[in-house]
Amino acid sequence: MSKAPSILERARHGPVSDEGAYRLAELETGALCDAARSRRDRAWGTALTFSPKVFLPITNLCRNRCDYCSFRRSPGDPGQWTMSPDEVRESLHRARAQGCVEALFCLGDTPETGFREYRALLRSWGHERTVDYLRWAAEEALAAGLLPHTNAGILSREDMIALRPVNVSLGLMLENVSERLCGKGMPHHRAPDKRPAKRIAMTREAGELRIPFTSGLLIGIGETLEERVDTILEIRKLHRRYGHIGEVIVQNFRSHPDTPMALATEPSAEELAVTVALTRLILDDEVSVQAPPNLNPLSTASLIHAGINDFGGISPVTPDFINPRHPWPHLDRLREVCEAEGFRLEPRLPVYPSHVDAPDFVDASLRPRIDQLQMELATP
């Protein structure tokens, strides 16, 4: 009688059950990473990808106060900004001249609900709501030859319907499904838009609307390994129902001065590798798994060993405004590390072929720009 395969052997060949996912979290790091590499290699081959992007921080005004965030501001705070229409246009055209294909629009959660000064500024530019300004900015990005991807925090169904025709994808980090992290003294206590139910609801609605979507985990903010697995399983459940999640980011907390978590311990390279490997082994193969290389400049090889297939967006023209103390890697150096590990580094669009080729996931009006930029990336 043949011996039943171990949970690790089952994971090496395909996603395991929910119960099996928690059993994987008990295993040794090297074995997890070895199985995750095997799954990645079979599903994604020998290419590691990134999206050449411009990062447009439309505003850093935000009604949330996450204990780890150095990005958010209130009106009048030092470093507060909202990009003007002229600044948006200038950034877009500069990015296109530098070979970018993605325009990433990122901002604080629902700033118009908290700050009347911001509402007045929007009205002076002819917009009633942030989503109206974002739609205008995305139209400008398309006109400049770029593909927009918007991560604007919590959006309503109506907001996503408005943005869908001018964005190839939308994003929202789930971060973690633990309500415990929202309790008093925890990092999301003063962040009403970080309640897991809200973020799960938006991710579900994006699926119902057939919008290509980016999700992700944030690790090292006080969650347990079991809560990380809970989060990966929730993302898997949503994707299996709607098929809309193109990529999942595994992002590690980095401390920033002048925040309540300035002295908090950052997760180790091994913790990050374990979480990347679990993400690869638990998710279905068609979902891309990425980790930010600028947050882990000394751990690129470790991330490759753990099973990533993508590095996310990398910009030649703008810093990472969320983590400004961590510059993007030089592509030549990143390419050398990839080649030393037996991989080639390739640029990609901010929407994956699985959604471009599937019916109804990308607005028909966006197809000419997608086809043009795909041909551009394919030309040596």
C-alpha positions in Angstrom: 0.0 0.0 0.0 1.5 3.4 -1.1 2.2 6.0 1.6 0.0 9.1 1.5 2.0 12.2 0.4 3.0 14.6 3.1 1.4 18.0 3.3 4.6 19.5 1.9 4.6 17.2 -1.1 0.9 18.1 -1.8 1.7 21.8 -1.6 4.6 21.3 -4.0 2.2 20.3 -6.7 -0.8 22.5 -5.9 -2.7 24.5 -3.3 -3.7 22.6 -0.1 -6.8 22.7 2.0 -7.4 25.4 4.5 -6.4 23.0 7.3 -3.3 22.1 5.3 -2.3 25.8 5.0 -2.0 26.0 8.8 0.0 22.8 8.9 2.4 24.3 6.4 3.0 27.2 8.7 4.5 24.7 11.2 7.2 23.5 8.9 10.9 24.4 8.6 11.8 27.5 6.5 14.1 25.7 4.1 11.6 23.0 3.2 8.9 25.6 2.7 11.0 27.7 0.4 12.1 24.7 -1.6 8.5 23.7 -2.2 7.5 27.3 -3.1 10.4 27.6 -5.6 9.2 24.4 -7.2 5.6 25.8 -7.6 6.9 29.1 -8.8 9.2 27.6 -11.4 6.5 25.4 -12.8 3.9 28.1 -13.0 6.0 31.2 -14.0 9.2 29.8 -15.6 12.5 31.6 -15.4 11.4 35.2 -15.8 11.1 37.6 -12.8 9.1 40.7 -13.7 8.6 44.3 -12.7 6.4 47.2 -13.8 8.3 50.4 -14.9 6.1 53.0 -13.2 5.7 56.6 -12.2 4.4 57.0 -8.6 1.9 59.9 -8.3 1.0 60.6 -4.7 -2.1 62.5 -5.5 -2.5 63.6 -1.9 -1.1 62.5 1.4 -4.1 63.8 3.3 -5.7 60.8 5.1 -8.4 60.4 7.7 -6.7 57.2 9.1 -3.8 57.3 11.6 -2.0 54.0 11.3 0.7 53.7 13.9 3.4 52.7 11.4 2.6 55.2 8.6 4.9 58.1 7.8 3.0 59.1 4.6 -0.3 60.6 6.0 -0.7 64.2 6.9 -3.5 66.6 7.9 -3.9 70.1 6.4 -1.2 72.4 7.7 1.2 69.6 8.7 4.8 69.9 7.5 5.2 68.0 4.3 1.4 68.0 3.5 0.8 68.0 -0.3 -1.9 67.6 -2.9 -0.6 67.3 -6.5 -2.0 70.1 -8.8 -3.2 69.3 -12.3 0.0 70.8 -13.8 2.1 68.6 -11.5 0.2 65.5 -12.6 0.7 66.3 -16.3 4.4 67.1 -15.9 5.0 63.9 -14.0 3.2 61.8 -16.6 5.0 63.2 -19.6 8.4 62.9 -17.8 7.7 59.3 -17.0 6.7 58.4 -20.5 9.9 60.0 -21.8 11.8 57.7 -19.4 10.1 54.5 -20.7 7.5 54.0 -18.0 4.3 52.1 -18.8 2.4 52.3 -15.5 1.0 55.4 -13.8 0.4 54.4 -10.1 -2.0 56.8 -8.4 -1.8 56.5 -4.6 -3.3 58.6 -1.9 -4.7 58.6 1.6 -8.1 57.2 2.4 -11.2 59.3 1.6 -9.6 62.7 2.4 -12.7 64.7 1.4 -14.6 63.1 4.3 -12.2 64.6 6.8 -10.8 67.9 5.5 -12.9 70.9 4.2 -9.7 72.6 3.0 -9.1 69.7 0.6 -12.8 69.7 -0.6 -12.4 73.4 -1.4 -9.2 72.7 -3.3 -10.9 70.0 -5.4 -13.7 72.4 -6.3 -11.3 75.1 -7.4 -10.0 72.5 -10.0 -13.6 71.6 -11.1 -14.0 68.4 -9.1 -16.5 67.6 -6.4 -14.9 64.3 -5.2 -11.5 62.7 -5.1 -12.7 60.0 -7.5 -13.5 62.7 -10.1 -10.0 64.0 -9.8 -8.6 60.5 -10.1 -10.7 59.8 -13.2 -9.4 63.0 -14.8 -5.8 62.1 -13.9 -6.2 58.6 -15.3 -7.5 60.1 -18.6 -4.4 62.3 -18.7 -2.2 59.2 -18.1 -3.8 57.4 -21.0 -3.4 60.4 -23.2 0.3 60.5 -22.2 0.7 56.9 -23.3 0.6 55.2 -19.8 -1.6 52.6 -18.2 -3.2 53.8 -14.9 -3.4 51.6 -11.8 -5.1 53.3 -8.8 -4.7 52.5 -5.1 -6.9 55.0 -3.4 -7.8 53.1 -0.2 -11.4 52.3 0.3 -13.6 53.0 -2.8 -17.3 52.5 -3.1 -18.8 50.3 -5.8 -19.9 53.5 -7.6 -16.3 54.8 -7.4 -14.9 51.7 -8.9 -17.5 51.7 -11.7 -16.4 55.3 -12.4 -12.7 54.4 -12.5 -12.9 51.0 -14.3 -13.0 52.5 -17.9 -9.8 54.4 -17.3 -7.8 52.0 -15.2 -6.4 48.6 -16.2 -6.4 47.5 -12.5 -7.2 48.7 -9.0 -5.5 47.8 -5.7 -6.1 47.6 -2.0 -3.8 46.0 0.5 -5.9 43.7 2.7 -3.0 43.9 5.2 -4.5 41.6 7.7 -7.9 40.1 8.6 -7.3 40.3 12.3 -9.8 42.5 14.2 -7.4 42.2 17.1 -5.1 44.7 15.3 -7.8 47.3 15.4 -8.1 47.2 19.2 -7.0 49.8 21.6 -3.2 50.1 21.6 -2.9 48.3 18.3 -1.7 49.8 15.0 -5.1 50.1 13.3 -7.0 51.4 16.3 -7.2 54.9 14.9 -7.7 53.8 11.3 -11.4 53.3 10.5 -10.7 52.3 6.9 -8.4 49.4 8.0 -11.3 47.4 9.5 -11.0 44.0 7.8 -14.7 43.8 6.9 -14.4 47.1 4.9 -11.4 45.9 2.9 -12.8 42.5 2.3 -16.1 44.1 1.1 -14.3 46.3 -1.4 -12.2 43.4 -2.7 -15.3 41.4 -3.2 -17.1 44.2 -5.0 -14.1 44.6 -7.3 -14.5 40.9 -8.1 -18.2 41.3 -8.8 -17.3 44.2 -11.2 -14.6 42.0 -12.9 -11.9 44.5 -12.2 -8.3 43.2 -12.2 -7.1 43.7 -8.6 -4.0 43.8 -6.5 -4.1 42.7 -2.8 -1.5 42.1 -0.2 -0.3 41.4 3.3 1.6 43.8 5.6 3.7 41.7 8.0 5.5 42.7 11.3 2.8 45.0 12.8 1.9 42.7 15.7 0.1 39.9 13.9 0.7 36.2 14.4 1.8 33.7 11.8 -1.7 32.1 12.1 -3.2 35.5 11.3 -1.0 35.8 8.2 -2.3 32.4 7.1 -5.9 33.6 7.8 -5.3 36.6 5.5 -3.8 34.6 2.6 -6.7 32.2 2.8 -9.2 35.1 2.7 -7.5 36.4 -0.4 -7.6 32.9 -2.0 -11.3 32.6 -1.2 -12.1 35.9 -2.9 -10.0 35.1 -5.9 -11.5 31.6 -6.3 -15.0 33.1 -6.4 -14.3 35.9 -8.8 -10.9 35.3 -10.5 -9.9 38.9 -10.3 -6.8 39.0 -8.1 -3.8 39.3 -10.4 -1.1 39.8 -7.7 -0.5 39.6 -4.0 2.1 41.8 -2.4 4.0 40.5 0.7 5.2 43.7 2.3 7.3 43.9 5.4 6.9 46.6 8.0 9.8 49.1 8.0 10.1 51.5 11.0 10.0 55.3 10.4 11.0 58.1 12.7 8.2 60.2 14.2 5.6 57.5 14.2 4.2 55.6 17.2 6.0 52.4 15.9 9.4 54.1 15.3 11.1 51.7 17.7 9.1 48.6 16.9 11.1 45.6 15.8 11.0 44.9 12.1 10.4 41.4 10.8 13.5 39.4 9.9 14.5 38.3 6.5 13.5 34.8 7.5 10.0 35.8 8.6 9.5 37.5 5.3 10.8 34.5 3.4 8.5 32.2 5.3 5.5 34.4 4.5 6.4 34.7 0.9 6.7 30.9 0.7 3.4 30.3 2.4 1.7 32.8 0.1 3.0 31.0 -3.0 2.1 27.6 -1.6 -1.4 28.6 -0.5 -2.5 30.7 -3.4 -3.5 29.3 -6.8 -0.7 29.3 -9.3 -2.1 32.0 -11.6 -1.8 34.6 -8.9 1.5 36.5 -9.0 3.4 36.8 -5.7 5.7 39.9 -5.2 7.8 41.5 -2.5 9.2 45.1 -2.7 12.9 45.0 -3.5 13.6 48.5 -2.1 12.5 47.4 1.3 14.8 44.4 1.2 18.0 45.4 -0.7 20.1 42.8 1.0 17.5 40.0 0.7 16.8 39.9 -3.0 18.2 36.4 -3.5 16.3 35.2 -0.4 13.1 36.5 -1.9 13.8 34.7 -5.1 14.6 31.5 -3.2 11.3 31.9 -1.3 9.2 31.9 -4.4 8.4 35.4 -5.7 7.9 35.8 -9.4 7.6 39.6 -9.4 9.1 42.7 -7.8 6.2 45.1 -8.3 6.5 48.6 -9.6 10.0 50.2 -9.9 10.3 53.8 -10.9 13.1 55.6 -12.8 11.6 59.0 -12.1 10.0 59.1 -8.7 10.8 57.8 -5.2 8.7 55.4 -3.2 6.6 58.1 -1.4 5.3 55.6 1.1 8.8 54.5 2.1 11.0 57.5 1.0 14.0 56.3 3.0 14.2 53.2 0.8 15.2 54.0 -2.8 14.3 51.8 -5.7 17.0 49.3 -6.8 19.1 50.1 -9.9 17.8 47.8 -12.6 21.2 46.8 -13.7 22.1 45.5 -10.2 18.7 43.8 -9.8 19.2 42.1 -13.2 22.6 40.9 -12.1 21.1 39.3 -8.9 18.4 37.7 -10.9 20.8 36.3 -13.5 23.0 34.9 -10.7 20.0 33.0 -9.5 19.2 31.6 -12.9 16.5 34.1 -13.9 16.0 36.9 -16.4 14.5 40.2 -15.4 11.7 41.4 -17.6 9.4 44.5 -17.7 5.6 43.9 -17.7 2.4 45.9 -17.8 0.3 46.7 -14.7 -2.2 44.1 -15.7 -1.5 40.5 -16.3 -2.1 38.5 -19.5 -4.6 36.3 -17.7 -6.9 39.3 -17.3 -6.1 40.9 -20.6 -7.0 37.7 -22.4 -10.1 36.9 -20.3 -13.5 38.3 -21.4 -14.9 41.4 -19.6 -11.9 42.1 -17.3 -10.5 45.1 -19.1 -12.5 47.8 -20.7 -12.5 47.5 -24.5 -11.3 51.2 -24.9 -8.1 50.3 -23.1 -7.1 47.5 -25.4 -5.3 49.6 -28.1 -3.0 51.2 -25.4 -2.4 47.8 -23.8 -1.4 46.3 -27.2 0.8 49.2 -28.0 2.8 49.0 -24.8 3.0 45.3 -24.9 4.6 45.5 -28.3 7.0 48.2 -26.9 8.1 46.0 -24.0 8.6 43.0 -26.3 10.9 45.1 -28.6 14.6 44.7 -27.6 
